[in-house]
């Protein structure tokens, strides 16, 4: 990434700078994953009861905004260069782009030999494929400029690379905002979760005021009211609910409030309906 920044600046290639921006999204993704593990090990306190887990999400939000600013800047530069073409040194541009292509091929080969069924390995392979496309585009642009002198190919291909950057930036922005707004994880269907708990736990009549959110990515939490039958053991029901949330839905942190109703019914009001539709 750093080599492409220097090479793009010296050669005047916008495609190299755009590809460096795409690689920045990969660096940011790895850095955020590392930050999550690093800060996640810090102990919680009475002041920060969840510790520093949300720092990863805040960093992702800021990073997404910076990437969007980068996209706007490169898009503006591309339009300006299409209107007033500038000199581009095809030789240095080709050398840097070819080096990036070779490195990405090596990384792709290493990852492809690993456990490709692992979700993180699959994600890394997708990122590397995007980097391969960006480097290949820069190589093609350098060759076209060298043999034809058509410098417009550089800003045109830089805009195509921006699509990859914009896609990653928007996904990161959308996910970070969703977590900051305490939205339900995408893989959790609250209605199905409540139905499963009621069907699988003896003594549980229904659940209300169900809220599921993520403290940070991959760490969901839940709160709910459990309406139990008169003859049910509240401690046993609570343990069963927590076990079901953990084993079936991956929610290790949950708070369960036991509620007894004289008529044994659950009256869904507006707040409860919103809770069931919470996303």
C-alpha beads as a LAMMPS data file, in Angstrom:
LAMMPS data file: protein, C-alpha beads

279 atoms
278 bonds

1 atom types
1 bond types

-500.0 500.0 xlo xhi
-500.0 500.0 ylo yhi
-500.0 500.0 zlo zhi

Masses

1 110.0

Atoms # bond

1 1 1 0.000 0.000 0.000
2 1 1 2.743 2.459 0.954
3 1 1 4.751 1.599 -2.166
4 1 1 1.690 2.299 -4.316
5 1 1 1.140 5.647 -2.593
6 1 1 4.745 6.709 -3.312
7 1 1 4.666 5.212 -6.815
8 1 1 1.342 6.851 -7.623
9 1 1 2.563 10.227 -6.395
10 1 1 5.844 10.082 -8.330
11 1 1 4.406 8.650 -11.537
12 1 1 1.248 10.752 -11.467
13 1 1 -0.968 7.647 -11.647
14 1 1 -4.385 8.006 -10.074
15 1 1 -5.052 4.285 -10.569
16 1 1 -2.165 3.420 -8.242
17 1 1 -3.468 5.839 -5.605
18 1 1 -6.972 4.353 -5.913
19 1 1 -5.588 0.823 -5.557
20 1 1 -3.649 1.950 -2.494
21 1 1 -6.965 3.217 -1.103
22 1 1 -8.496 -0.204 -1.707
23 1 1 -5.590 -1.849 0.112
24 1 1 -6.193 0.622 2.938
25 1 1 -9.602 -0.991 3.460
26 1 1 -7.852 -4.345 3.914
27 1 1 -5.321 -2.870 6.338
28 1 1 -8.164 -1.235 8.270
29 1 1 -10.126 -4.500 8.442
30 1 1 -7.123 -6.373 9.843
31 1 1 -6.294 -3.519 12.225
32 1 1 -9.853 -3.451 13.554
33 1 1 -9.791 -7.210 14.093
34 1 1 -6.521 -6.869 15.996
35 1 1 -7.879 -3.928 18.013
36 1 1 -10.924 -5.976 18.957
37 1 1 -8.771 -8.740 20.381
38 1 1 -6.331 -6.314 22.041
39 1 1 -8.829 -4.052 23.769
40 1 1 -11.211 -6.926 24.434
41 1 1 -8.675 -8.361 26.886
42 1 1 -8.847 -5.248 29.060
43 1 1 -10.884 -5.840 32.168
44 1 1 -14.215 -4.106 32.670
45 1 1 -14.593 -1.622 35.519
46 1 1 -17.378 0.013 37.504
47 1 1 -17.070 3.007 35.170
48 1 1 -16.925 1.000 31.918
49 1 1 -18.930 -2.126 32.649
50 1 1 -18.376 -3.536 29.140
51 1 1 -14.712 -2.560 29.069
52 1 1 -13.373 -1.090 25.816
53 1 1 -15.138 -3.389 23.356
54 1 1 -16.976 -0.519 21.629
55 1 1 -13.667 1.108 20.603
56 1 1 -13.494 -1.329 17.686
57 1 1 -16.886 -0.151 16.435
58 1 1 -16.025 3.533 16.863
59 1 1 -12.757 2.993 14.992
60 1 1 -14.660 1.270 12.193
61 1 1 -17.106 4.174 11.951
62 1 1 -14.316 6.774 11.732
63 1 1 -12.392 4.637 9.242
64 1 1 -15.462 4.330 7.000
65 1 1 -15.890 8.124 6.964
66 1 1 -12.224 8.558 6.040
67 1 1 -12.585 6.055 3.202
68 1 1 -15.631 7.902 1.873
69 1 1 -13.615 11.134 1.926
70 1 1 -10.862 9.323 -0.009
71 1 1 -13.395 8.142 -2.596
72 1 1 -14.714 11.678 -3.080
73 1 1 -11.189 13.085 -3.486
74 1 1 -10.060 10.483 -6.031
75 1 1 -13.340 10.804 -7.960
76 1 1 -12.836 14.584 -8.111
77 1 1 -9.234 14.133 -9.293
78 1 1 -10.394 11.641 -11.935
79 1 1 -12.887 14.141 -13.355
80 1 1 -10.258 16.912 -13.373
81 1 1 -7.749 14.685 -15.175
82 1 1 -10.317 13.654 -17.758
83 1 1 -10.954 17.345 -18.448
84 1 1 -7.249 18.256 -18.393
85 1 1 -4.993 15.175 -18.921
86 1 1 -1.670 15.228 -17.072
87 1 1 1.659 13.540 -17.750
88 1 1 1.972 10.007 -16.395
89 1 1 5.267 8.083 -16.197
90 1 1 4.220 4.686 -17.538
91 1 1 7.483 2.935 -16.614
92 1 1 7.432 3.517 -12.837
93 1 1 3.677 3.009 -12.807
94 1 1 4.020 -0.366 -14.528
95 1 1 6.819 -1.490 -12.175
96 1 1 4.888 -0.655 -9.012
97 1 1 1.635 -2.147 -10.300
98 1 1 3.391 -5.330 -11.403
99 1 1 5.056 -5.658 -7.977
100 1 1 1.636 -5.304 -6.318
101 1 1 0.189 -7.921 -8.646
102 1 1 2.960 -10.415 -7.854
103 1 1 2.644 -9.872 -4.094
104 1 1 -1.121 -10.354 -4.210
105 1 1 -0.687 -13.558 -6.226
106 1 1 1.718 -14.871 -3.565
107 1 1 -0.692 -13.950 -0.747
108 1 1 -3.599 -15.554 -2.614
109 1 1 -1.599 -18.772 -3.051
110 1 1 -0.704 -18.867 0.661
111 1 1 -4.301 -18.297 1.764
112 1 1 -5.661 -20.771 -0.783
113 1 1 -3.519 -23.490 0.812
114 1 1 -5.069 -22.758 4.222
115 1 1 -8.476 -23.809 5.550
116 1 1 -10.686 -22.124 2.935
117 1 1 -13.813 -23.284 4.800
118 1 1 -12.962 -20.890 7.647
119 1 1 -15.071 -17.732 7.412
120 1 1 -12.119 -15.401 8.113
121 1 1 -9.983 -17.099 5.461
122 1 1 -12.843 -16.762 2.971
123 1 1 -13.137 -13.062 3.764
124 1 1 -9.384 -12.574 3.346
125 1 1 -9.464 -14.363 -0.018
126 1 1 -12.220 -12.039 -1.236
127 1 1 -10.173 -8.996 -0.209
128 1 1 -7.067 -10.349 -1.954
129 1 1 -9.058 -11.010 -5.127
130 1 1 -10.154 -7.372 -5.047
131 1 1 -6.516 -6.299 -4.645
132 1 1 -5.575 -8.523 -7.593
133 1 1 -8.150 -6.794 -9.760
134 1 1 -6.900 -3.379 -8.695
135 1 1 -3.261 -4.230 -9.416
136 1 1 -4.195 -5.826 -12.733
137 1 1 -6.123 -2.688 -13.698
138 1 1 -3.090 -0.534 -12.920
139 1 1 -0.830 -2.819 -14.986
140 1 1 -3.233 -2.599 -17.930
141 1 1 -3.439 1.188 -17.600
142 1 1 0.371 1.499 -17.580
143 1 1 0.689 -0.711 -20.673
144 1 1 -1.978 1.258 -22.548
145 1 1 -0.312 4.573 -21.682
146 1 1 3.117 3.260 -22.718
147 1 1 2.013 1.925 -26.105
148 1 1 -0.710 4.416 -27.056
149 1 1 -0.147 7.502 -24.928
150 1 1 -3.851 7.518 -23.956
151 1 1 -3.596 8.847 -20.387
152 1 1 -7.374 8.944 -19.911
153 1 1 -7.270 5.208 -19.183
154 1 1 -5.667 5.994 -15.800
155 1 1 -8.537 8.053 -14.281
156 1 1 -11.111 5.776 -15.921
157 1 1 -9.677 2.668 -14.282
158 1 1 -9.188 4.552 -11.009
159 1 1 -12.951 5.135 -10.888
160 1 1 -13.553 1.410 -11.443
161 1 1 -11.237 0.625 -8.518
162 1 1 -13.139 3.182 -6.435
163 1 1 -16.222 0.996 -6.749
164 1 1 -14.395 -1.679 -4.714
165 1 1 -13.337 0.891 -2.104
166 1 1 -16.831 2.373 -1.905
167 1 1 -18.396 -1.071 -1.485
168 1 1 -16.095 -1.922 1.433
169 1 1 -16.496 1.518 3.014
170 1 1 -20.301 1.429 2.842
171 1 1 -20.416 -2.070 4.330
172 1 1 -18.144 -0.971 7.193
173 1 1 -20.189 2.204 7.751
174 1 1 -23.494 0.321 7.685
175 1 1 -22.292 -2.358 10.121
176 1 1 -20.738 0.107 12.573
177 1 1 -23.829 2.357 12.599
178 1 1 -26.069 -0.690 13.098
179 1 1 -24.056 -1.750 16.163
180 1 1 -23.892 1.788 17.565
181 1 1 -27.686 2.013 17.234
182 1 1 -27.885 -1.312 19.120
183 1 1 -29.585 -3.073 16.238
184 1 1 -30.188 -6.806 16.379
185 1 1 -27.476 -8.989 14.782
186 1 1 -28.318 -10.010 11.224
187 1 1 -28.256 -13.729 12.077
188 1 1 -30.782 -13.398 14.940
189 1 1 -34.515 -13.638 14.191
190 1 1 -36.132 -12.393 17.398
191 1 1 -39.573 -13.828 16.620
192 1 1 -38.087 -17.233 15.795
193 1 1 -35.887 -17.073 18.894
194 1 1 -38.881 -16.462 21.179
195 1 1 -40.877 -19.235 19.526
196 1 1 -37.975 -21.656 19.911
197 1 1 -37.541 -20.892 23.612
198 1 1 -41.256 -21.343 24.344
199 1 1 -41.421 -24.607 22.393
200 1 1 -38.278 -26.130 23.915
201 1 1 -38.494 -25.074 27.594
202 1 1 -40.998 -26.641 29.963
203 1 1 -42.863 -24.165 32.129
204 1 1 -42.200 -21.173 29.878
205 1 1 -45.475 -19.615 28.731
206 1 1 -44.126 -16.810 26.530
207 1 1 -41.399 -14.146 26.300
208 1 1 -41.863 -10.377 26.001
209 1 1 -39.750 -7.223 25.825
210 1 1 -37.085 -9.099 23.892
211 1 1 -34.069 -6.962 23.002
212 1 1 -30.959 -8.268 21.259
213 1 1 -27.967 -6.099 20.350
214 1 1 -24.201 -6.345 19.886
215 1 1 -21.713 -4.880 22.336
216 1 1 -19.211 -5.158 19.495
217 1 1 -19.079 -7.340 16.399
218 1 1 -19.446 -11.003 17.319
219 1 1 -20.520 -10.327 20.936
220 1 1 -24.341 -10.247 21.108
221 1 1 -26.316 -9.628 24.303
222 1 1 -29.996 -10.014 25.145
223 1 1 -32.620 -9.067 27.716
224 1 1 -36.139 -10.439 27.972
225 1 1 -39.138 -11.028 30.246
226 1 1 -40.031 -14.690 30.717
227 1 1 -43.656 -15.391 31.647
228 1 1 -43.719 -18.754 33.391
229 1 1 -46.468 -21.095 34.460
230 1 1 -47.505 -21.209 38.119
231 1 1 -46.027 -24.672 38.700
232 1 1 -42.691 -23.921 36.953
233 1 1 -39.376 -23.607 38.789
234 1 1 -38.083 -20.077 37.986
235 1 1 -34.446 -21.044 38.543
236 1 1 -34.689 -23.996 36.175
237 1 1 -36.471 -21.904 33.528
238 1 1 -33.874 -19.151 33.797
239 1 1 -31.017 -21.632 33.397
240 1 1 -32.738 -23.241 30.413
241 1 1 -33.303 -19.883 28.715
242 1 1 -29.690 -18.828 29.182
243 1 1 -28.471 -22.198 27.929
244 1 1 -30.767 -22.041 24.893
245 1 1 -29.672 -18.502 24.029
246 1 1 -26.011 -19.488 24.292
247 1 1 -26.075 -22.838 22.491
248 1 1 -28.654 -22.150 19.773
249 1 1 -28.264 -18.425 19.110
250 1 1 -24.692 -17.713 20.253
251 1 1 -25.789 -15.174 22.893
252 1 1 -23.542 -15.739 25.890
253 1 1 -24.533 -12.576 27.789
254 1 1 -28.230 -12.454 28.689
255 1 1 -30.467 -11.021 31.402
256 1 1 -33.760 -12.778 32.155
257 1 1 -36.581 -11.324 34.234
258 1 1 -39.198 -13.759 35.545
259 1 1 -42.838 -12.604 35.416
260 1 1 -45.883 -14.348 36.912
261 1 1 -49.291 -13.580 35.390
262 1 1 -52.450 -14.449 37.279
263 1 1 -54.202 -15.475 34.092
264 1 1 -51.049 -16.933 32.528
265 1 1 -51.359 -14.765 29.425
266 1 1 -49.006 -12.429 27.632
267 1 1 -50.617 -9.229 26.424
268 1 1 -48.573 -7.738 23.605
269 1 1 -48.683 -3.976 23.674
270 1 1 -47.085 -1.489 21.315
271 1 1 -43.729 -1.608 23.070
272 1 1 -43.683 -5.394 22.922
273 1 1 -44.517 -5.437 19.224
274 1 1 -41.683 -3.030 18.568
275 1 1 -39.373 -5.238 20.597
276 1 1 -40.329 -8.261 18.525
277 1 1 -39.697 -6.329 15.311
278 1 1 -36.469 -4.761 16.626
279 1 1 -33.653 -4.881 14.078

Bonds

1 1 1 2
2 1 2 3
3 1 3 4
4 1 4 5
5 1 5 6
6 1 6 7
7 1 7 8
8 1 8 9
9 1 9 10
10 1 10 11
11 1 11 12
12 1 12 13
13 1 13 14
14 1 14 15
15 1 15 16
16 1 16 17
17 1 17 18
18 1 18 19
19 1 19 20
20 1 20 21
21 1 21 22
22 1 22 23
23 1 23 24
24 1 24 25
25 1 25 26
26 1 26 27
27 1 27 28
28 1 28 29
29 1 29 30
30 1 30 31
31 1 31 32
32 1 32 33
33 1 33 34
34 1 34 35
35 1 35 36
36 1 36 37
37 1 37 38
38 1 38 39
39 1 39 40
40 1 40 41
41 1 41 42
42 1 42 43
43 1 43 44
44 1 44 45
45 1 45 46
46 1 46 47
47 1 47 48
48 1 48 49
49 1 49 50
50 1 50 51
51 1 51 52
52 1 52 53
53 1 53 54
54 1 54 55
55 1 55 56
56 1 56 57
57 1 57 58
58 1 58 59
59 1 59 60
60 1 60 61
61 1 61 62
62 1 62 63
63 1 63 64
64 1 64 65
65 1 65 66
66 1 66 67
67 1 67 68
68 1 68 69
69 1 69 70
70 1 70 71
71 1 71 72
72 1 72 73
73 1 73 74
74 1 74 75
75 1 75 76
76 1 76 77
77 1 77 78
78 1 78 79
79 1 79 80
80 1 80 81
81 1 81 82
82 1 82 83
83 1 83 84
84 1 84 85
85 1 85 86
86 1 86 87
87 1 87 88
88 1 88 89
89 1 89 90
90 1 90 91
91 1 91 92
92 1 92 93
93 1 93 94
94 1 94 95
95 1 95 96
96 1 96 97
97 1 97 98
98 1 98 99
99 1 99 100
100 1 100 101
101 1 101 102
102 1 102 103
103 1 103 104
104 1 104 105
105 1 105 106
106 1 106 107
107 1 107 108
108 1 108 109
109 1 109 110
110 1 110 111
111 1 111 112
112 1 112 113
113 1 113 114
114 1 114 115
115 1 115 116
116 1 116 117
117 1 117 118
118 1 118 119
119 1 119 120
120 1 120 121
121 1 121 122
122 1 122 123
123 1 123 124
124 1 124 125
125 1 125 126
126 1 126 127
127 1 127 128
128 1 128 129
129 1 129 130
130 1 130 131
131 1 131 132
132 1 132 133
133 1 133 134
134 1 134 135
135 1 135 136
136 1 136 137
137 1 137 138
138 1 138 139
139 1 139 140
140 1 140 141
141 1 141 142
142 1 142 143
143 1 143 144
144 1 144 145
145 1 145 146
146 1 146 147
147 1 147 148
148 1 148 149
149 1 149 150
150 1 150 151
151 1 151 152
152 1 152 153
153 1 153 154
154 1 154 155
155 1 155 156
156 1 156 157
157 1 157 158
158 1 158 159
159 1 159 160
160 1 160 161
161 1 161 162
162 1 162 163
163 1 163 164
164 1 164 165
165 1 165 166
166 1 166 167
167 1 167 168
168 1 168 169
169 1 169 170
170 1 170 171
171 1 171 172
172 1 172 173
173 1 173 174
174 1 174 175
175 1 175 176
176 1 176 177
177 1 177 178
178 1 178 179
179 1 179 180
180 1 180 181
181 1 181 182
182 1 182 183
183 1 183 184
184 1 184 185
185 1 185 186
186 1 186 187
187 1 187 188
188 1 188 189
189 1 189 190
190 1 190 191
191 1 191 192
192 1 192 193
193 1 193 194
194 1 194 195
195 1 195 196
196 1 196 197
197 1 197 198
198 1 198 199
199 1 199 200
200 1 200 201
201 1 201 202
202 1 202 203
203 1 203 204
204 1 204 205
205 1 205 206
206 1 206 207
207 1 207 208
208 1 208 209
209 1 209 210
210 1 210 211
211 1 211 212
212 1 212 213
213 1 213 214
214 1 214 215
215 1 215 216
216 1 216 217
217 1 217 218
218 1 218 219
219 1 219 220
220 1 220 221
221 1 221 222
222 1 222 223
223 1 223 224
224 1 224 225
225 1 225 226
226 1 226 227
227 1 227 228
228 1 228 229
229 1 229 230
230 1 230 231
231 1 231 232
232 1 232 233
233 1 233 234
234 1 234 235
235 1 235 236
236 1 236 237
237 1 237 238
238 1 238 239
239 1 239 240
240 1 240 241
241 1 241 242
242 1 242 243
243 1 243 244
244 1 244 245
245 1 245 246
246 1 246 247
247 1 247 248
248 1 248 249
249 1 249 250
250 1 250 251
251 1 251 252
252 1 252 253
253 1 253 254
254 1 254 255
255 1 255 256
256 1 256 257
257 1 257 258
258 1 258 259
259 1 259 260
260 1 260 261
261 1 261 262
262 1 262 263
263 1 263 264
264 1 264 265
265 1 265 266
266 1 266 267
267 1 267 268
268 1 268 269
269 1 269 270
270 1 270 271
271 1 271 272
272 1 272 273
273 1 273 274
274 1 274 275
275 1 275 276
276 1 276 277
277 1 277 278
278 1 278 279
